[in-house]
Amino acid sequence: MHKGRAFAEVIIPSPLKEPLTYQIPPELDLTPGMRVVVPVGRRRVTGVVAELVAASRIERVKPIIEAPDGQPVMDEALLRLGQWIAKYYLSPIGEVLAAMMPAHLRGESRRVVSASEGEFAVDGLERRILDELGRSKTAIGLKSLAKKFPRGFYPALDALARIGAVEIRERTRRQRKKPVSDAENVAPPNALSLTAEQQTAYEAIEAGVVAAGFRPFLLYGVTGSGKTEVYLRAMERARSAGKRSLILVPEISLTPQLLDRLQARFPGKVGVIHSALTAGERWEEWWRIVRGEVDVVVGARSAIFAPLPELGLIVVDEEHDSSYKQDEGLRYNARDVAVVRAKLVGCPVVLGSATPAVESYENCRAGRYALLELKKRVERRSLPAVETLDLREVWPTSSDKPRLLSPILAQALRDNLARGRQSLVFLNRRGFANFLQCRLCGFVLRCAHCSVTLTFHKSERIVLCHHCGWRQAAPEACPHCGHPAFLPVGFGTEQLEHELAELLPDARIARMDRDTTVKRGSQEKLIRQWQRGEIDVLVGTQMITKGHDVYGVTLVGAVLADLSLNLPDFRAGERTFQLLSQVAGRAGRGEEPGRVIIQSYDPQHYALRHVPAHDYPAFFAEELEFRRALNYPPFSRLVHLRLEGAQAPAVEKQAKLLGDWLRAQGSRSAGDSQIEVLGPAPAPIMKLRGRFRWQILLKGKKGPALLALAAAAQARVPRTSRWRLHIDVDPYSML
């Protein structure tokens, strides 16, 4: 054991479950949260210091090579959050770090070196480095300079830096001209007067901000009730108290409109983090935040890891949205992580929604969250009138050829266009048709890598797998029998767009789904056009249901609204109610009242029955009884185990062995610690991206007992070339 010497526990962005121990050179002054470059085998890797320790049990400890920044990139609370995530979601701490940090920060360095003015009395390697810098007219990248002097470079550079002979700084990029913002069209700070309900909600949050302690709020407000204004006021109060704020939105498509309002309130002090940023932009934004140059950070799921100093308020808008749940890699839920981060920091967290998650609303009933309610729209605007059409009555006989648009919805669209108003048409399925099928032999085109049919896209004449991205040209004849009767079956947003074009030939129609928003900036461009009234009818998937505030929209149509009810998911009813309530809320947000037409084959299902009255509490009561009867959350906790591999028999055999072992372990528990093991069974999509999948569901009332059993399963089935076990705590999708 090395005594009396300083060591650092360093987290490496890798599958390693524990930090690695390194010796701290005497010339380095380190604190937890700083980046360091360390040797791992023959490689140089950048990690983050988790902890400083006085001794090490390892006999031969390698020294840290360098500390590139001179300041932490994470504070203590963010480090503790990462450790909590690793423990709760059963993920290696190295993979957690990789998810938390921008890619450039995980690299060796983006620093540049230049020579300082003046003469310095140095020789040897220091003189050679200084001469090399003197010959260059511009600063030299640290990595390229290090390659020219492979031996002893970093100690020599540190010596030059200590005497002021060189300047080491972060590489900066030219400031790009920022796009024209619509912030000028947003009301100036505090120009909007609060309703009595808004004022009550704001005062409750304000008290939490001033008290500077952890307190979770659920702001339940109907669509158009002014939740965003409450958020903004609370953020301004946090700034006046010397604190900073973080606001999450479920989709980057919501960022531009919110960003306009934030920039109007916090000019030049707003940071943005989301997946659409390039790696360099993300790196630059991270450093702006670390240096305290912003007062507010806005972004999608990954923004929960923004390194804001003096964090005083966290807001999660549309907290019910499943987009906050990461389904690949580190499977965290940003909403739940936000609550934990607020607890670690000691600040209020506000979860806002017009259709709260069942678990969040139940937390209010149980006294764990404080409930704040906004039951009325601002400026006394009425909620839209919602009518439900039973498609069984619209097309009662099989001889009637059903179209996507019923006669009532079609006429409403014509009338709305004639009045110069905008319409929104929602269908939660992409593509032109579900699949291509031979009318002679029945052959259906399927993905070569996944156990799903290929979706037909007419505009490009291709068939595409929406799971793995595999595509091919759509064949003119059946590949199986050669017959030319190879025809599309089913429907999607592309087909709906064609039907709307036939119905409204003079209308400006646009489509918003994953297929039309692939190009960088295309989503924001489409939303800006929609806001400016340059689009008469916008058709799309659930992307169009979330948070967009466009005053010209007076008609919303939901086509085949019960599609999501048929998914093999206990949350299907909840998601259907949320989707329909949210898309209905896009109508009538201006001075004119809104109209919503919902087309369904099952209008009496409780998930649809309560939408016309905008009655979330009534829906919640029925949904809660359904969950109680089947012992689903919030009455239990779930952990989803999925075993996958390239060989179907091997995966099936291993899954059945694991299921038997889990049942034997679970049977030993009793009372509230009893764990139910469901499965193993083939996943609904049994083959995905060339790998076969079997799954097991663990259900229990006690989270620690569930996590312990899942962790034991993880240890029992180590990752091999034949199979891999994925564990999803609090799963949102089990397809």
C-alpha positions in Angstrom: 0.0 0.0 0.0 1.2 3.4 -0.9 0.9 5.8 2.0 1.3 9.5 2.2 0.8 9.9 -1.6 -2.1 11.3 -3.6 -4.1 9.1 -5.9 -7.2 9.7 -8.1 -10.1 7.4 -8.9 -10.7 8.1 -12.6 -13.9 7.2 -14.5 -13.1 6.1 -18.1 -15.9 6.3 -20.7 -16.0 2.5 -21.4 -17.9 -0.6 -20.2 -15.8 -0.6 -17.0 -18.0 -0.8 -13.9 -15.5 0.8 -11.5 -13.1 3.8 -11.7 -9.4 3.2 -12.2 -6.7 4.3 -9.8 -3.9 6.6 -10.9 -1.1 8.4 -9.2 -1.3 12.2 -9.2 2.0 13.9 -10.3 3.2 16.5 -7.9 2.8 19.3 -10.5 -0.9 18.7 -11.0 -3.5 20.3 -8.8 -6.6 18.2 -9.2 -10.2 18.3 -7.9 -13.1 15.9 -8.5 -14.9 16.6 -11.8 -11.7 17.5 -13.8 -10.8 15.8 -17.0 -7.5 13.9 -17.0 -5.6 12.1 -19.7 -4.5 8.6 -18.4 -2.8 5.6 -19.9 -5.0 2.5 -20.5 -2.8 -0.2 -21.9 -1.0 1.4 -24.8 -3.7 4.0 -25.3 -4.2 7.5 -23.9 -7.7 8.0 -22.7 -9.5 11.0 -21.3 -11.5 10.3 -18.1 -13.0 12.3 -15.2 -11.7 12.4 -11.7 -14.4 10.9 -9.4 -12.5 11.1 -6.1 -9.1 11.9 -4.6 -7.8 9.2 -2.2 -4.8 9.1 0.1 -3.7 5.5 -0.6 -4.0 2.7 -3.1 -4.0 -1.0 -2.6 -2.4 -1.5 -6.0 1.4 -1.9 -5.9 2.2 -0.4 -9.3 0.1 2.6 -10.1 0.5 4.5 -13.3 0.7 8.3 -13.2 -1.8 10.7 -14.7 -0.4 12.1 -18.0 -2.1 15.6 -17.8 -5.1 17.6 -16.8 -6.1 19.5 -19.9 -8.6 22.0 -18.6 -7.5 23.5 -15.3 -11.1 23.4 -14.0 -13.8 20.8 -13.4 -16.2 19.9 -16.2 -18.7 18.5 -13.7 -19.6 19.6 -10.2 -19.9 17.3 -7.2 -23.7 16.9 -7.6 -23.4 15.9 -11.3 -20.8 13.3 -10.4 -23.1 11.9 -7.7 -25.9 11.9 -10.2 -23.9 9.8 -12.5 -23.1 7.3 -9.7 -26.8 7.1 -8.9 -27.7 6.4 -12.5 -25.1 3.7 -12.7 -26.5 2.0 -9.6 -30.2 2.4 -10.4 -30.1 1.6 -14.1 -27.6 -1.2 -13.6 -25.1 0.3 -16.1 -21.3 0.6 -15.9 -20.2 4.0 -14.6 -18.0 4.4 -17.7 -21.0 4.1 -20.0 -22.9 6.6 -17.8 -20.0 9.0 -18.2 -20.0 8.5 -22.0 -23.7 9.3 -22.1 -23.4 12.4 -19.9 -20.5 14.1 -21.7 -20.2 15.5 -25.3 -18.0 13.4 -27.6 -15.3 16.0 -27.8 -14.8 16.1 -24.0 -14.3 12.3 -24.1 -11.5 12.8 -26.6 -8.0 13.7 -25.7 -8.1 17.4 -26.1 -9.2 20.3 -28.3 -6.6 22.7 -27.0 -4.1 24.7 -29.0 -0.6 26.0 -28.0 1.1 29.2 -29.1 4.4 30.9 -28.0 4.3 33.9 -25.8 6.0 37.3 -26.5 9.6 37.7 -25.2 12.8 35.7 -24.6 13.0 32.7 -22.2 16.1 31.0 -21.0 15.3 27.3 -21.7 17.2 24.5 -23.4 16.8 20.9 -24.3 13.3 19.7 -25.1 11.7 22.9 -23.9 13.8 25.0 -26.3 12.9 22.6 -29.2 9.2 23.0 -28.4 9.5 26.7 -28.2 11.4 26.9 -31.5 8.7 24.8 -33.2 6.0 27.2 -31.9 8.0 30.2 -33.0 8.2 28.9 -36.6 4.4 28.6 -36.8 2.4 31.7 -37.6 -0.7 30.2 -35.9 -1.4 28.2 -32.8 -0.7 24.5 -33.1 -3.1 21.8 -31.9 -1.9 20.0 -28.8 -2.3 16.5 -30.2 -0.3 17.3 -33.4 2.4 19.1 -31.4 2.7 16.1 -29.0 3.3 13.7 -32.0 6.4 15.7 -33.0 7.9 15.2 -29.6 6.9 11.7 -28.5 9.2 11.5 -25.4 8.7 13.8 -22.3 6.5 16.3 -24.1 3.8 16.9 -21.5 6.2 17.6 -18.5 8.2 19.9 -20.8 5.1 21.8 -21.9 3.9 22.2 -18.3 7.3 23.7 -17.4 7.0 26.2 -20.3 3.5 27.1 -19.2 4.6 27.7 -15.6 7.1 30.3 -16.7 4.7 31.9 -19.2 6.6 30.9 -22.3 3.6 29.3 -23.9 -0.1 30.0 -23.9 -2.5 27.0 -23.9 -6.1 27.6 -24.6 -9.3 25.9 -25.8 -9.6 25.9 -29.6 -12.5 28.2 -30.6 -14.4 28.2 -33.8 -15.6 31.2 -35.7 -18.9 32.4 -34.5 -21.4 31.6 -37.1 -24.1 34.1 -37.9 -27.1 33.0 -35.9 -30.4 32.5 -37.8 -32.9 35.2 -37.6 -35.1 34.6 -34.5 -38.7 35.2 -34.1 -38.0 36.5 -30.6 -39.0 40.0 -31.8 -42.6 38.7 -32.1 -42.7 37.5 -28.5 -44.1 39.7 -25.8 -41.4 41.6 -23.8 -40.5 40.4 -20.3 -43.5 40.5 -17.9 -45.8 42.0 -20.5 -48.3 39.2 -20.0 -50.4 39.4 -16.9 -50.9 36.2 -15.0 -54.3 34.7 -14.3 -55.3 34.0 -10.7 -54.5 30.3 -11.3 -51.1 31.1 -12.8 -50.3 33.5 -10.0 -51.1 30.8 -7.3 -48.9 28.3 -9.1 -46.0 30.8 -9.6 -46.1 31.8 -5.9 -45.8 28.2 -4.8 -42.8 27.6 -7.1 -41.2 31.0 -6.2 -41.3 30.0 -2.5 -39.4 26.8 -3.4 -36.8 28.8 -5.3 -36.3 31.3 -2.5 -36.1 28.5 0.1 -33.4 26.8 -2.0 -34.5 23.3 -1.0 -35.7 20.2 -2.8 -39.4 20.2 -3.6 -41.1 18.5 -6.5 -44.2 20.1 -8.1 -46.6 18.7 -10.8 -48.0 21.6 -12.8 -51.2 20.1 -14.3 -52.7 22.6 -16.7 -55.0 22.2 -19.6 -53.6 23.0 -23.1 -53.3 26.7 -23.6 -53.5 27.5 -19.8 -50.1 29.3 -19.8 -47.7 26.8 -18.2 -44.8 28.2 -20.1 -45.3 31.7 -18.7 -45.2 30.2 -15.2 -41.9 28.5 -16.0 -40.5 31.8 -17.3 -41.5 33.8 -14.3 -40.0 31.1 -12.0 -36.7 31.2 -14.0 -36.5 35.0 -13.7 -37.0 34.6 -10.0 -34.2 32.1 -9.9 -31.9 34.5 -11.8 -32.7 37.3 -9.4 -31.6 34.9 -6.5 -28.3 34.3 -8.2 -29.3 30.9 -9.5 -29.6 29.2 -12.9 -32.3 27.2 -14.5 -32.7 24.1 -16.7 -35.7 23.3 -18.8 -36.3 20.1 -20.7 -38.6 19.5 -23.6 -39.4 16.1 -25.1 -38.5 16.9 -28.7 -36.0 19.2 -30.4 -38.9 20.3 -32.6 -40.2 22.2 -29.5 -36.9 24.0 -28.9 -37.2 26.9 -31.5 -40.5 28.3 -30.3 -39.5 28.0 -26.6 -36.0 29.4 -27.5 -37.6 32.5 -28.9 -39.4 33.2 -25.6 -36.3 32.4 -23.5 -34.1 34.7 -25.6 -36.6 37.5 -25.2 -36.4 37.1 -21.4 -32.7 36.2 -21.1 -31.0 37.8 -24.1 -27.6 36.3 -24.8 -27.8 34.1 -21.7 -29.5 31.0 -23.1 -27.7 27.7 -23.7 -29.0 24.9 -25.9 -28.2 21.2 -25.8 -29.9 18.5 -28.0 -29.0 15.8 -30.5 -29.3 18.0 -33.6 -26.2 20.0 -32.6 -22.9 18.9 -34.2 -20.2 17.5 -32.0 -18.3 20.8 -32.1 -21.4 22.9 -31.3 -22.2 20.6 -28.4 -18.6 20.9 -27.1 -18.7 24.7 -27.3 -22.1 24.9 -25.6 -20.9 22.7 -22.8 -18.0 25.1 -22.1 -20.2 28.1 -22.1 -22.4 26.4 -19.5 -19.4 25.3 -17.4 -18.0 28.8 -17.3 -21.3 30.2 -16.1 -22.0 32.3 -19.2 -25.7 31.3 -19.4 -28.6 31.7 -17.0 -30.9 29.1 -18.6 -30.3 25.9 -20.5 -33.0 24.4 -22.7 -32.9 21.1 -24.5 -34.2 17.6 -25.0 -33.4 14.5 -23.0 -29.6 14.7 -22.7 -29.8 18.3 -21.5 -30.5 16.9 -18.0 -26.7 16.5 -17.8 -25.9 20.1 -18.6 -23.1 21.2 -16.1 -24.9 24.3 -14.8 -23.2 25.9 -11.8 -25.5 27.2 -9.0 -28.5 25.3 -10.3 -31.7 26.7 -8.7 -34.6 25.3 -10.7 -35.3 22.4 -13.0 -38.4 22.3 -15.3 -39.6 19.2 -17.3 -42.2 20.3 -19.8 -44.6 17.7 -21.2 -43.3 15.4 -18.4 -45.6 12.5 -19.5 -43.9 12.1 -22.9 -42.2 8.8 -23.6 -39.4 10.6 -25.5 -37.8 11.3 -22.2 -37.1 7.5 -21.9 -33.9 6.4 -23.7 -34.5 3.0 -25.3 -30.9 2.2 -26.4 -27.6 2.2 -24.6 -28.1 3.8 -21.2 -31.8 3.3 -20.7 -32.6 6.3 -18.4 -35.7 8.4 -18.0 -34.7 12.1 -18.1 -37.8 13.1 -16.1 -37.0 10.7 -13.2 -33.3 11.7 -13.4 -34.4 15.4 -13.2 -36.2 14.7 -9.9 -33.1 13.0 -8.5 -30.8 15.7 -9.7 -33.0 18.3 -8.0 -32.8 16.3 -4.8 -29.0 16.1 -5.0 -28.6 19.8 -5.7 -31.3 20.9 -3.3 -33.7 22.9 -5.6 -37.3 22.7 -6.8 -38.3 20.6 -9.8 -41.4 21.4 -11.8 -43.0 18.7 -13.9 -45.6 20.2 -16.3 -48.3 18.6 -18.5 -51.9 18.8 -19.6 -52.0 14.9 -19.5 -49.6 13.9 -16.7 -48.1 10.4 -16.5 -50.3 8.2 -14.3 -47.3 7.7 -11.9 -46.8 11.4 -11.5 -50.4 12.1 -10.8 -50.5 9.3 -8.3 -47.4 10.8 -6.6 -49.5 13.9 -5.9 -52.3 11.8 -4.4 -49.8 10.1 -2.2 -48.3 13.4 -1.1 -44.9 12.9 -2.6 -45.4 15.8 -5.1 -47.2 19.1 -4.7 -50.1 19.5 -7.2 -50.6 22.9 -8.9 -53.5 23.2 -11.3 -54.4 25.4 -14.2 -58.0 24.5 -15.2 -58.7 27.3 -17.6 -57.1 28.7 -20.8 -55.5 32.1 -20.7 -57.5 35.2 -21.8 -60.7 33.3 -21.2 -60.3 31.3 -24.4 -62.5 28.2 -24.6 -61.2 24.7 -25.0 -61.9 23.3 -28.4 -65.1 21.5 -29.1 -64.3 17.8 -29.7 -66.6 15.4 -31.6 -65.9 11.7 -32.1 -67.0 9.8 -35.3 -67.7 6.1 -35.2 -66.2 4.8 -38.4 -68.4 1.7 -38.2 -71.4 4.0 -38.8 -69.6 6.2 -41.5 -68.9 3.1 -43.6 -71.4 0.5 -42.3 -71.1 -2.0 -45.1 -68.1 -3.8 -46.7 -69.2 -2.6 -50.1 -68.4 1.0 -49.0 -64.8 1.8 -49.9 -63.4 3.6 -46.8 -61.1 6.5 -47.2 -58.8 8.0 -44.6 -61.0 11.1 -44.4 -64.6 10.7 -43.5 -67.2 13.0 -45.3 -67.6 15.1 -42.1 -63.9 15.7 -41.7 -63.4 16.3 -45.4 -66.1 19.0 -45.5 -64.7 20.6 -42.3 -61.3 20.8 -44.0 -62.8 22.5 -47.1 -64.7 25.0 -44.9 -61.7 25.8 -42.8 -59.6 26.5 -45.9 -62.3 28.7 -47.4 -62.2 30.8 -44.2 -58.4 31.2 -44.5 -57.7 29.2 -41.4 -55.1 26.5 -40.7 -55.8 22.8 -40.2 -53.9 20.0 -38.5 -54.4 16.3 -39.5 -52.9 13.6 -37.3 -52.2 10.0 -38.2 -49.7 8.0 -36.1 -48.3 5.9 -38.9 -45.6 6.9 -41.4 -45.3 5.9 -45.1 -47.8 5.4 -47.9 -48.8 1.8 -47.0 -48.0 -0.7 -44.3 -46.7 -3.2 -46.8 -46.8 -4.6 -50.4 -48.6 -7.9 -50.9 -49.2 -10.1 -54.0 -52.9 -10.4 -54.7 -52.3 -13.8 -56.4 -50.1 -15.8 -54.0 -50.3 -13.6 -50.9 -46.5 -13.0 -50.6 -45.5 -10.0 -48.4 -42.2 -8.2 -48.5 -40.4 -8.4 -45.2 -37.1 -7.0 -43.8 -34.2 -9.3 -44.3 -32.9 -8.3 -40.8 -36.1 -7.8 -38.7 -39.3 -9.8 -38.3 -41.4 -7.0 -39.7 -42.9 -6.0 -43.0 -41.3 -3.3 -45.1 -43.3 -0.1 -45.4 -44.0 1.2 -48.9 -43.1 4.9 -49.6 -44.7 5.9 -52.9 -42.9 9.2 -53.5 -39.5 7.4 -53.6 -40.8 4.1 -54.9 -39.0 2.2 -52.1 -39.8 -0.2 -49.3 -38.2 0.7 -46.0 -37.8 -0.9 -42.6 -38.6 1.7 -39.9 -36.6 -0.3 -37.3 -33.2 -0.9 -38.9 -33.3 1.5 -41.9 -32.8 -1.2 -44.6 -34.4 -0.2 -47.9 -34.7 -1.4 -51.5 -36.5 -0.3 -54.6 -40.1 -1.4 -54.7 -40.5 -4.3 -57.1 -43.0 -4.1 -59.9 -43.9 -7.8 -59.7 -44.1 -10.3 -57.0 -40.6 -11.7 -56.2 -42.2 -15.1 -55.3 -44.5 -15.9 -58.2 -43.7 -13.1 -60.7 -47.3 -11.8 -60.9 -47.6 -8.0 -61.5 -50.4 -7.7 -59.0 -48.1 -6.5 -56.2 -50.1 -3.8 -54.5 -49.9 -1.6 -51.4 -52.0 -2.6 -48.3 -52.7 -0.3 -45.4 -52.0 3.4 -45.0 -49.7 6.1 -43.6 -49.1 9.8 -43.5 -47.8 9.9 -47.1 -51.0 8.4 -48.4 -53.0 10.8 -46.2 -51.0 13.7 -47.8 -52.1 12.4 -51.3 -55.7 12.2 -50.2 -55.6 15.7 -48.8 -54.0 17.0 -52.0 -56.9 15.5 -54.0 -59.5 17.0 -51.6 -57.9 20.4 -51.4 -56.0 21.0 -54.7 -55.4 24.7 -53.9 -54.2 24.2 -50.4 -50.6 24.5 -49.3 -50.0 21.1 -47.7 -47.0 19.9 -45.8 -46.1 16.6 -44.0 -44.1 16.4 -40.8 -42.8 13.0 -39.8 -39.5 11.2 -39.4 -39.2 10.8 -43.2 -39.6 14.5 -44.0 -37.4 15.9 -41.2 -34.2 13.9 -41.8 -32.1 16.8 -43.1 -30.5 19.1 -40.6 -32.6 22.2 -39.9 -35.6 20.8 -41.9 -37.8 20.4 -38.8 -37.3 24.0 -37.6 -37.8 25.3 -41.1 -41.1 23.5 -41.3 -42.3 24.7 -37.9 -41.4 28.3 -38.8 -43.4 28.1 -42.0 -46.3 26.7 -40.0 -46.1 29.5 -37.5 -46.0 32.2 -40.2 -49.1 30.8 -41.8 -47.4 29.6 -45.0 -48.9 26.2 -44.6 -52.7 25.6 -44.8 -52.8 22.0 -43.8 -50.1 20.2 -41.8 -50.3 16.4 -41.7 -48.1 14.3 -39.5 -47.4 11.8 -36.8 -47.1 12.4 -33.1 -44.4 14.9 -33.8 -47.2 17.5 -34.5 -49.0 16.8 -31.3 -46.5 18.3 -28.9 -46.6 21.8 -27.6 -46.7 23.8 -30.8 -48.5 27.1 -30.2 -49.9 28.3 -33.6 -52.8 30.8 -33.3 -54.1 30.2 -36.8 -55.1 26.6 -36.2 -58.8 26.2 -35.8 -59.4 22.7 -37.0 -57.7 19.4 -35.9 -58.5 16.0 -37.4 -57.4 12.7 -35.8 -57.5 9.9 -38.4 -57.9 6.3 -37.1 -57.4 7.6 -33.5 -57.4 4.1 -31.9 -54.3 2.8 -33.7 -52.2 3.1 -30.6 -54.8 1.2 -28.5 -53.8 -2.0 -30.4 -50.2 -2.1 -29.2 -49.1 -4.9 -26.8 -48.4 -2.4 -24.0 -50.2 -1.8 -20.7 -49.7 1.9 -21.3 -51.6 1.8 -24.6 -54.7 3.5 -23.1 -52.7 6.2 -21.4 -50.7 7.0 -24.5 -53.8 7.1 -26.7 -55.5 9.6 -24.3 -52.4 11.7 -24.1 -51.9 11.8 -27.9 -55.5 12.7 -28.6 -55.7 15.3 -25.8 -52.4 16.9 -26.9 -53.3 17.1 -30.6 -56.8 18.4 -29.7 -55.1 21.1 -27.7 -53.4 22.6 -30.8 -56.8 24.0 -31.9 -58.3 27.3 -30.8 -55.3 28.8 -29.2 -56.0 32.2 -30.8 -59.0 34.4 -30.7 -61.2 32.0 -32.7 -62.6 28.8 -31.1 -61.3 25.4 -32.2 -62.9 22.3 -33.5 -61.6 18.8 -33.2 -62.9 15.7 -35.1 -61.7 12.3 -33.9 -62.3 9.3 -36.2 -62.3 5.9 -34.4 -63.6 2.3 -34.7 -63.7 2.1 -30.8 -65.1 5.5 -29.6 -66.5 4.0 -26.4 -63.1 2.9 -25.1 -62.4 5.0 -21.9 -59.2 6.3 -23.4 -61.3 8.1 -26.1 -64.5 8.6 -24.1 -63.0 11.3 -21.8 -61.2 13.3 -24.5 -64.2 15.4 -25.7 -64.7 16.7 -22.1 -60.9 17.2 -21.6 -61.4 15.3 -18.4 -58.1 13.9 -17.3 -59.1 13.1 -13.7 -62.0 10.9 -15.0 -59.6 9.1 -17.4 -57.0 8.7 -14.6 -59.6 7.1 -12.3 -60.5 4.4 -14.9 -56.9 3.8 -15.9 -55.9 3.5 -12.2 -58.4 0.7 -11.7 -57.1 -1.1 -14.8 -53.6 -0.9 -13.4 -54.6 -2.0 -10.0 -56.4 -5.1 -11.3 -53.3 -6.2 -13.2 -50.8 -5.0 -10.6 -49.0 -2.7 -13.1 -47.3 0.6 -12.1 -47.9 2.6 -10.0 -48.9 -0.4 -7.9 -45.7 -2.3 -8.8 -42.3 -1.8 -10.3 -41.0 -3.4 -13.5 -37.6 -4.5 -14.9 -37.4 -5.7 -18.4 -34.7 -8.3 -19.4 -34.0 -8.9 -23.1 -31.6 -11.6 -24.3 -30.5 -11.3 -27.9 -28.0 -13.0 -30.2 -27.4 -14.1 -33.8 -28.4 -17.8 -33.3 -32.1 -18.3 -32.5 -31.7 -21.7 -30.7 -28.9 -20.6 -28.4 -30.8 -17.4 -27.4 -34.0 -19.4 -26.7 -32.1 -22.0 -24.6 -30.3 -19.4 -22.6 -33.5 -17.4 -22.0 -35.3 -20.4 -20.7 -32.4 -21.3 -18.4 -32.4 -17.7 -17.1 -36.2 -17.8 -16.6 -36.0 -21.0 -14.5 -33.2 -19.5 -12.4 -35.1 -16.2 -11.8 -38.2 -18.1 -10.8 -36.3 -20.1 -8.3 -34.7 -16.9 -6.8 -37.9 -15.0 -6.8 -39.8 -17.8 -4.9 -37.5 -17.3 -2.0 -38.8 -13.8 -1.3 -42.0 -13.2 0.6 -44.5 -10.4 1.5 -43.9 -7.1 -0.2 -40.5 -8.4 -1.5 -42.3 -11.1 -3.6 -41.2 -10.9 -7.3 -43.3 -12.2 -10.2 -41.4 -13.5 -13.2 -43.2 -13.3 -16.5 -41.7 -15.3 -19.4 -39.4 -16.0 -21.1 -41.2 -15.3 -24.4 -40.2 -14.2 -27.8 -40.2 -10.4 -28.1 -43.1 -8.9 -30.2 -40.5 -8.1 -32.8 -38.6 -11.3 -32.4 -35.8 -10.5 -34.9 -34.3 -7.0 -35.1 -31.2 -5.9 -37.0 -30.3 -9.5 -37.6 -30.5 -10.6 -33.9 -33.1 -12.8 -32.3 -34.7 -11.6 -29.1 -36.4 -13.2 -26.0 -37.6 -11.3 -23.0 -38.5 -11.7 -19.4 -40.4 -9.2 -17.2 -39.8 -8.9 -13.5 -42.7 -7.4 -11.5 -42.6 -6.5 -7.8 -43.6 -3.9 -5.2 -40.1 -3.2 -3.8 -37.6 -1.5 -6.1 -34.4 -2.6 -4.2 -35.4 -6.3 -4.4 -36.2 -6.0 -8.1 -32.8 -4.3 -8.8 -31.0 -6.9 -6.7 -32.5 -9.8 -8.7 -31.8 -8.1 -12.0 -28.2 -7.4 -11.0 -27.8 -11.0 -10.1 -29.2 -12.0 -13.5 -26.7 -9.6 -15.1 -23.8 -11.3 -13.3 -25.1 -14.7 -14.2 -25.3 -14.0 -18.0 -22.1 -12.1 -18.9 -21.8 -10.5 -22.3 -20.4 -12.9 -24.9 -20.2 -13.2 -28.7 -23.2 -15.5 -28.7 -25.6 -13.4 -26.7 -26.1 -10.2 -24.7 -28.5 -9.4 -21.9 -30.1 -5.9 -21.9 -31.7 -4.6 -18.7 -34.3 -1.9 -18.8 -35.4 -0.5 -15.4 -38.9 1.1 -15.5 -39.4 0.2 -19.2 -41.6 2.2 -21.5 -41.5 0.0 -24.6 -41.2 -3.8 -24.7 -41.5 -4.4 -28.4 
